[in-house]
Amino acid sequence: MSTDGCEQLAEACARVASRTPSPREFLRRLGHEAAGVRRGLFWPMDAGRGGSNRIRGRGFRRNVDDGTEGQARHFAGIVAVAARLGAHTTRWLSIHVGRDAPESADGQLTDHALDFVRLVRSGELAPSDTDAWVRRTICGQGSGLTSR
């Protein structure tokens, strides 16, 4: 497995998409696999504690890199919450509970995650294409595919 966290996140998207029948289930499973947010009744407990770093590593673009190895968890955790609560509530929670200022790296990564959820839910982005979207949108140079 790659040591690049963003590439690992893209690989997780591809794995989950290959075995998931619906966009909604894809988003929830990605949150579980990449951020440790369970799919059942106890998901709020996992999300509330910030999930877990199932993927560690760097490799994210500068504007979404907060200097930690937990950006894959942040992205997938936001995806998991937004899949259940919607973009508006998730962004509010990120800013006011998570204390992620909108202009910070985490705030910008949150916005990308919310856009990702919107695109997948609307059908504009097929789950099978999400790995390429991750590489193109949030991975830095040298992560899997080069940015286009």
Buried (B, 14 or more C-beta within 10 A) or exposed (E): EBEBBBBBBBBBBBBBBEEBEEBBBBBBBBBBBBBBBBBEEEBEEBBEEBBBBBBBBBBBBEEBBBEBBBBBBBBBBBBBBBBBBBBEEBBEBBBEEBEBEEEBBBBBBBBBBBBBBBBBBEEEBEBEBBBBBBBBBBBBEEBBEEEE
